[in-house]
Amino acid sequence: MKVGIIGCGAIANIITTSIVPENNGIEIAYLFDKDIERAENLASLAGGVAALDFDEMVDNVDLVLECASPDSVRSFAPEVLGKGRDMIIMSVGAFMDIDFYQNIEKIAKKNNAKIHLPSGAIVGLDGIKAVAKFGLKDVNLVTRKSPKSLGKNIDKEEILFEGKASEAVKEFPLNINVAATISVACQRDINVKIIVDPKVDRNVHEITARGDFGEFKTTTMNYPCAANPKTSMLAALSAIRLLKSFNETISVGM
Ligand SMILES: NC(=O)c1ccc[n+]([C@@H]2O[C@H](COP(=O)([O-])OP(=O)(O)OC[C@H]3O[C@@H](n4cnc5c(N)ncnc54)[C@H](O)[C@@H]3O)[C@@H](O)[C@H]2O)c1
């Protein structure tokens, strides 16, 4: 499977470093970034091509992996899906715009392309998907991050945001993809609280879900990526797992 990557930052570097040495049928063939130097550096690591021409990349790959920004999803996903190429999208916040969501779902269906949203920096999506249509009453996400991770300079714990996921992604577009992923998984605008906490050095996501099935609670305490403290290691690892799953016969979990 030939893969083209949009965005050659923290996540792309972890994915490439993990996938390339395994030689397991996944070829990181093209690398695209608005910063061409980043694309060239990663291309030399991957043994791939730094794409100067986005169309050429799309024409020559089976799948495009986006790990750049919500803006890049809006700019590039219609073309990629329109050419019938599957996509993995990390910047899930883009999907909180319902018009955009419906439009690219339509393009993907028409062109027989699939859109994959990895579970990213959280655990528990399997359960949320399972109960989404079976009396799920409410889903709450509490995200706790360090001042560094949220780009703040404070020395006391503070609630930065409390409200719906659709509003959270507008205020924190690069920090709260998990809220968007959960919302897409259960097809509702979930409740979100974002806390900046000088006492933590991890990106902590606590999900609670209640409904006719009972109740569950998951807590993920992620180490941030060294290259980008906003991003959790687990997010990159979930994309690696998803990529590998396309070549597997037995699929476990969801
Ligand atoms: N789904 C999740 O759970 C999850 C978790 C963490 C991060 N993310 C998202 O994944 C994305 C990548 O994260 P990262 O930590 O690797 O970011 P990063 O800042 O380390 O790297 C992003 C790269 O994309 C490039 N880029 C940005 N916009 C672009 C555009 N329009 N066209 C071309 N290149 C562009 C930048 O130049 C940069 O090299 C972000 O949007 C982030 O919010 C999702």
Ligand as a Chemical Component Dictionary entry (heavy atoms), coordinates in Angstrom:
data_LIG
# 
_chem_comp.id                   LIG 
_chem_comp.type                 NON-POLYMER 
_chem_comp.pdbx_formal_charge   0 
_chem_comp.three_letter_code    LIG 
# 
loop_
_chem_comp_atom.comp_id 
_chem_comp_atom.atom_id 
_chem_comp_atom.alt_atom_id 
_chem_comp_atom.type_symbol 
_chem_comp_atom.charge 
_chem_comp_atom.model_Cartn_x 
_chem_comp_atom.model_Cartn_y 
_chem_comp_atom.model_Cartn_z 
_chem_comp_atom.pdbx_ordinal 
LIG N1  N1  N 0  -6.961 12.779 16.509 1  
LIG C1  C1  C 0  -6.219 13.016 17.574 2  
LIG O1  O1  O 0  -6.424 12.456 18.672 3  
LIG C2  C2  C 0  -5.073 13.982 17.458 4  
LIG C3  C3  C 0  -4.114 14.024 18.481 5  
LIG C4  C4  C 0  -3.053 14.892 18.335 6  
LIG C5  C5  C 0  -2.966 15.737 17.240 7  
LIG N2  N2  N 1  -3.944 15.711 16.304 8  
LIG C6  C6  C 0  -3.900 16.622 15.149 9  
LIG O2  O2  O 0  -3.031 16.106 14.163 10 
LIG C7  C7  C 0  -2.457 17.185 13.421 11 
LIG C8  C8  C 0  -0.931 17.025 13.375 12 
LIG O3  O3  O 0  -0.395 17.051 14.680 13 
LIG P1  P1  P 0  1.196  17.189 14.893 14 
LIG O4  O4  O 0  1.430  17.147 16.353 15 
LIG O5  O5  O -1 1.937  16.246 14.000 16 
LIG O6  O6  O 0  1.414  18.696 14.385 17 
LIG P2  P2  P 0  2.788  19.442 14.048 18 
LIG O7  O7  O 0  2.525  20.885 14.276 19 
LIG O8  O8  O 0  3.936  18.814 14.742 20 
LIG O9  O9  O 0  2.959  19.181 12.473 21 
LIG C9  C9  C 0  2.021  19.643 11.534 22 
LIG C10 C10 C 0  2.719  19.786 10.186 23 
LIG O10 O10 O 0  1.718  20.036 9.213  24 
LIG C11 C11 C 0  2.127  21.129 8.385  25 
LIG N3  N3  N 0  0.922  21.803 7.905  26 
LIG C12 C12 C 0  -0.009 22.450 8.655  27 
LIG N4  N4  N 0  -0.996 22.923 7.874  28 
LIG C13 C13 C 0  -0.684 22.553 6.606  29 
LIG C14 C14 C 0  -1.307 22.751 5.346  30 
LIG N5  N5  N 0  -2.461 23.430 5.228  31 
LIG N6  N6  N 0  -0.730 22.249 4.245  32 
LIG C15 C15 C 0  0.454  21.567 4.328  33 
LIG N7  N7  N 0  1.103  21.351 5.493  34 
LIG C16 C16 C 0  0.539  21.844 6.615  35 
LIG C17 C17 C 0  3.010  21.993 9.271  36 
LIG O11 O11 O 0  3.917  22.758 8.490  37 
LIG C18 C18 C 0  3.712  20.939 10.141 38 
LIG O12 O12 O 0  4.922  20.484 9.554  39 
LIG C19 C19 C 0  -2.920 18.480 14.124 40 
LIG O13 O13 O 0  -4.029 19.034 13.445 41 
LIG C20 C20 C 0  -3.334 17.995 15.485 42 
LIG O14 O14 O 0  -4.313 18.822 16.075 43 
LIG C21 C21 C 0  -4.976 14.839 16.379 44 
# 
loop_
_chem_comp_bond.comp_id 
_chem_comp_bond.atom_id_1 
_chem_comp_bond.atom_id_2 
_chem_comp_bond.value_order 
_chem_comp_bond.pdbx_ordinal 
LIG N1  C1  SING 1  
LIG C1  O1  DOUB 2  
LIG C1  C2  SING 3  
LIG C2  C3  SING 4  
LIG C2  C21 DOUB 5  
LIG C3  C4  DOUB 6  
LIG C4  C5  SING 7  
LIG C5  N2  DOUB 8  
LIG N2  C6  SING 9  
LIG N2  C21 SING 10 
LIG C6  O2  SING 11 
LIG C6  C20 SING 12 
LIG O2  C7  SING 13 
LIG C7  C8  SING 14 
LIG C7  C19 SING 15 
LIG C8  O3  SING 16 
LIG O3  P1  SING 17 
LIG P1  O4  DOUB 18 
LIG P1  O5  SING 19 
LIG P1  O6  SING 20 
LIG O6  P2  SING 21 
LIG P2  O7  DOUB 22 
LIG P2  O8  SING 23 
LIG P2  O9  SING 24 
LIG O9  C9  SING 25 
LIG C9  C10 SING 26 
LIG C10 O10 SING 27 
LIG C10 C18 SING 28 
LIG O10 C11 SING 29 
LIG C11 N3  SING 30 
LIG C11 C17 SING 31 
LIG N3  C12 SING 32 
LIG N3  C16 SING 33 
LIG C12 N4  DOUB 34 
LIG N4  C13 SING 35 
LIG C13 C14 SING 36 
LIG C13 C16 DOUB 37 
LIG C14 N5  SING 38 
LIG C14 N6  DOUB 39 
LIG N6  C15 SING 40 
LIG C15 N7  DOUB 41 
LIG N7  C16 SING 42 
LIG C17 O11 SING 43 
LIG C17 C18 SING 44 
LIG C18 O12 SING 45 
LIG C19 O13 SING 46 
LIG C19 C20 SING 47 
LIG C20 O14 SING 48 
# 
